[in-house]
Amino acid sequence: MTVADVAKAAQVSKAQAARALGNYGAVSDDVRERVLAAAEALSYRPNELARSMNTGKSHTIGVVVGDIENPHFGLATRGITDAAKKAGYNVILVNTDEDRAAEVDAVRILLDKRVDGLIVAPASSVDTAHLQQVHQSGRPLVFIDRTGGDLDVETLAVDMAKISLEATQHLLEAGHRRIAFISTLRTDAPYEPGMTLDSSQIEDRLEGMQRAFLAAGLPFPEDLVRLNAGDAESIRSITRDVLRGPERATAVVASDGLIALSVVEAIQELGLSIPGDVSFLMYDDFPWTRLTTPPLTVIAQPVYNMGVAAAKALIRQMEGLPPAAPAQFTATLVRRGSVGPCPDLQEPVAAGRTVAAP
C-alpha cells in the first residue's frame, strides 16, 4: 500500500494524505481522521527510508558493541533498547567481535542507514579516527563501557581502576601474591607494565592491580597477566599454564563472564578446589555465579543502568536538549566463597591432581 492508495480511499489529494500521515503541515481534522481511518483499513505502513529522507530523522539508534555473546553487552543492550523504546526510537545492533576494521564498517553502514545517533563501545580506545569523524560531523555520539581516548564524547562507564584496586587488596589481604589476570584483549606482544593497550577498561583494571601491589610494597606479577585469550580452549590452556610450575598463581581474576566459565572449567579439570587450592574472582555478576559451589566473588557493575543512561544521553543530543549532569556509576566487590587464604604451596600442581595443601 502506498500514500496514493490511502489518498484514494480517503478521497483526498496525495499531498493531503502525506501531510496527515507524516503529521506535518496544515491539514483539517476531518481530512486527518479520514486519512488515518483509511490507512488503518488498508494496513498501510510508511516507507521509513523515504520519510527519513524527507524529515532528516529516522527515529533509529545505532548500537555497536564488541561481543553480543558476552552477557555484559547483552545486559547493556537491553538497557539501551528499553530506554529507546520508551522514547519512540528503534535500535539497530551491530557486533564487531572486538575488531576495529569491523567497527569502522559498522559505523559506516549505520550512518548510511541514516541512524539519528550512535552508541559505541569502542574496540580501540587508541585508534579512533573513524569515531572522531562522526563526532566532528555533529552526529550525536555516546560511548559506553570504554572511553575513546582523548575524544570529548559523553561516556557511560565505571571507574575500573578504583574497583580493581579494592579487589586486588582483598586478594592481597588473603595472602595471595601470585595473582593471574586473564583477558581476551588482543595485543601484538606479551604484556609489560606501561605498554599502551587498546582497551581503556583493561588498562584501568591493570592499573588498579599495580597500585594495590605498589601500596603493599610488593612486586607486581606481570608474568601472570595473560592477554589474547581467544576461544574457550585457549582460555583453558592459559589457565592450566598459570596454575602449574613452582611459581604458579594462587588466585585468578577473569575479566568477564565468558572467560570465567572456561577458567572454572580448567580449574576443575586440574582437580583443584576453589578456594582451597586456588582463589577466583571475576568481573560482572550474573545469576549463575551464585549457583556454583562455592558461590563466586564478583565485581558487580550496574550494566543495565549504564545502557539506560547511554540511551537517554544520546536521545538528549538527538533532540537538541542540553546535557544532563554526568551520570556516576560505581562497581561493587561482592565477597562470596571463592576467595580464601593463600594455600601453603608444597610442590607444583600436576595435571589432573591436587598436591597443594589447603
N, C-alpha and C positions, 0 to 999 in steps of 0.2 A: 504494500500500500504506500502511496506517495501523498504529498501535500495536495496535489491536484485531485486525487481521488477523494480526499477528505473535503476539499473545497466544493467538489461537485455534489457530494452527498449532503453537505450543509447548505447548498445553494448560495454560496458566497464566492467572491473572487479568490484566486490563488494567493494574492498578496494579503487579503484579509485573513485567510486561513493561516498563512505563515506567521503573521503577527500574533494571532491568538495562540497558536501552538508554541511559539517562541517566547510569549509573554513580553513583547516589546512593541513600541509604537502605539498609536491610537486605534482602538477598536471598541465598538459598543458592547455593552453587557449582553445584549441579545445575540449578536454575532458570536461572541466568545462562547456562550452557552451552546449554541448550535454546533459550532466547530468542535468543541470538546466532546459533545454527545456523539457526533459523527465519528470522531477519532476513536472513541471507546467502542462503538458499534463495529467499526472496521478493524479493531485490534491494531491500530496504527502505532508504529514505533518510529521515533525520529531518527534520522541519519546523524549519529553523533559527530562523525568527522565533518560533515557539511556544516552542522551547527557550530562546531568549534572554529571552523574557518570564518564563519560569519561573525561570531561573537568574540573570538580570541580566547575563549575559555572552554576547556573540555571537562571540567569538574572531575579530573582524574589526577591521582598522585602516583608517581613512580617511586618504587622502593627497591634499592639494590643492596643485597646482603651477601656475605661470603659463603654461607653453607646452610641451606634450609633444613638439612638433616640434623643439624645441631639444635637441640631443644632451646638453647639460649636465643637463637634468632627466631625460632618458631614462636616463642612467647612474646618477643618484642614485636614481631609482625602482627600477632593477634591484637596487641595493644594499639598498633597503628591503624589496623583495619576497623577496629571497634570505634575509635575516635573519629576516623574519617567518615564512616557510615553515618554516624550521628549528625555530622555536619553536611551531609549530602554529597560526599565525594566517593568515587570508586578508587580502587588500588590495583596497580599492575606491579607484580612482584617478579624480580629477576635474580637468579642465583649465579654467582660468579666463580664459585669454587676457590675463592681467595686468590684469583688470578687477575692481575692488573689489566692485561690486554682484554680479558673478557669483560672487565668493568668498563673499560673505555667503550667497547662495543655496546654494552648495555645502556650506558648513558646516552650514546648517540641514538640508539633505537627508540628509547623513551622520549627523547626530545623530538624525534621525527614523528612520533605518535601524538605530539602536542600535549604532553602532560603539563599541568599547571605548575608543578613543583616537584622537587626530588628529595628523598630521604636516603642517605647513603651511609653504609658502614664501610669506610674506605679500605680497600685491600692493601693499600700502602699509605702510610702517613708521611712518606717522604716524596714519592713521585706522584704529584697531584696536579700536573699541568692541565689535564682534561677537566678537573673539578674547578680549577682556577678560571678556566674559560667560562664555565657555567656561571660562576659567581660574578665575574666581570660583565657578563651579558645581562645581568639583572634578574635572571630566572631564580625564583625562590629555591633555596637550598638549605638543608639541615643535615648535620652529621649525627649519627647515633653510635654509641659504644666506643668509638675511636675518634681521635682528632685528625685533622687534615694538615698536620704540620703547623706552619705559621699562618695558614689561611684563616681569615677572620670570619668564620661561619659559626652560627649557634650550634653548640654541641651538647648532646644529652648523654652523659656518661658518669660513671662512678670514679672517685679518686682511688685508683688502683694501688698506687704506691703506699698510701696510708693503711689500707686493709691488709696488703701484703706484709707490711712491717709488723702489724699486730699478729697475723697468722704465724709468721716466722718466729716471732718472740715466743709464741705459745709452744712451738716445737722445741726451741732452744731451752725453754724452762723445763721441758720434759727430759732434757739431757741429750737431745739429738744434735749432732754436729755435722753428720754426713746426710744432707738433705738434697734429694734429687728434685728437679723441676722438668716436666715433660710437656712439650708444646708442638703443635703442627706447623708453627711458623716456619716458612721456607727461608733459608739463608744459603749463601754460597760457600761459607766457611764455618768451622766449628766456633762455638760461642767463646767470646773473650769479653771481659768487663770493659765497658766503654765503647764497644762497637755499636754502630748505628743499625737499628732494627726497623723493619718496615712497619711493624705494628706498635702504635703508642701504648696499647694495652699491655702487651708482653714486656715492652721496655719498662713500663712503670712497675709491673709486678716484680721484675728482676731488680729494679732499683730499690724497692721496698725490702726485698730479701737481703740485699747487700748492706743496706742501712742497719738492719737488725743485727747482722753479724759484726759490723763495724762497731756498733754501740756496745756489743758484748765483748769486744776485744778479741774476736775470733776470726780466723781466716775463712773467707768465703769459698765453698767447694765448687769452683767454676767448672771442674771436670764433670760434675753431675748435672749440669744444665744441658739438656738434650732437646734440640730443636729438630725440625724436619721430620717429625713423626707423622708419616703419611697415613697408610691404611692400618687396619686393625692388627695385621701381622707384624708390621714394623713397630707399632706401639708395644706389642707384647715382647718383641725382640729387644727393644730398648730397655724395657722394664727388667727382663731377665739379665741383661748386661749390667745394669746399675745395682742389681741385688746379688751379684756374685763377686768373688775376689776378696782379698784381705781388707780392702778399703771400701767395702760395699756401703750403699746407702742404708740408713736405718729408718728413714722416712721418705715418702714420695708425695709430691704435690702435682696433681693433674690440672692442666689449665682449662679444661672444660669437661662437660658430662660425657661426650663421646669417648674422649681419651680415657676417662675414669673407668668406663666399662672394660676396656681392654687391659688396663693396668691391673684391676682387681682380678680379672681372669688369669693374667700371667702370674700374679702372686699365688693364686690357688694352684696353678699348675706346678709351681715350685714347691708346693707342700708347706708354704709358710702361713702363719696365722696373723691376723690383724686384730689387735695391735701388738700381740706378744712378740712376734719376730720383726715386724715392720709396721710403722705407723703410716697412716694415709689421710690425706686432706685434699679436697677438690674444690674448684670454683663452680658456683651455681648450686642451687638447692632444688631438687626435683623429688616428687613423691617416692620414687624407688630408693632414694638414699636413706629413707627412714625404715625401709623394709629389709635391709641387709642385716646380717649378724656379724659384727655389731653394727648399729646404725652409723652412718658416715659423718664425720666432721666436715662441714662445708663452709664456704664463703657465699652467703646468700646475697643476691643483688635484686633490686626492685625492677626486674627486666620489663615486666608488663607495663608498669607505670612509666618507665622510660619511653616505651613505644607510644603510649598515650600522649605524653608530653611532647614527643617529637612531632607527632601529627598535629597537635594543637599549635605548636610553634610555627610549623610550615603553613598551616591554614591562615594564621595571623598575617604572615608575609604575603600570601596569595591574595588576601582580601584587603591589603593595604593598611592594616592596623599597626599601631606602634608595638614593639616587642614587649612582652611581659617581663617581670623580674626573672633573672636566670634561675632555672629550676636546680635545686640541690638534691643530689641522690647519695645515699650512704649505704655501703655494703656492711654486712654483719657477719662476724665469725660465730657460727653456730657449733658449739662444742658438744659432740656426742661421744661415741665409744671407740672411734677408730684411731685416736691418738693416745698413746700410752708411754710409759717410761722407756728410755732408750735401752735396748737389750744389752746384756753383757756379752759381747761377741767373743767366742772362743776359737772359732775357725771359720773359713769361708763357707758360704752356702753352696751346696752341690745340687745339681738338678734333681728335682723330684723328692727331696727330703729336707728336713729341718735339722740343723745342727747348732743353731744359736740358742743359748739359754734364755728363757723369758725373764 
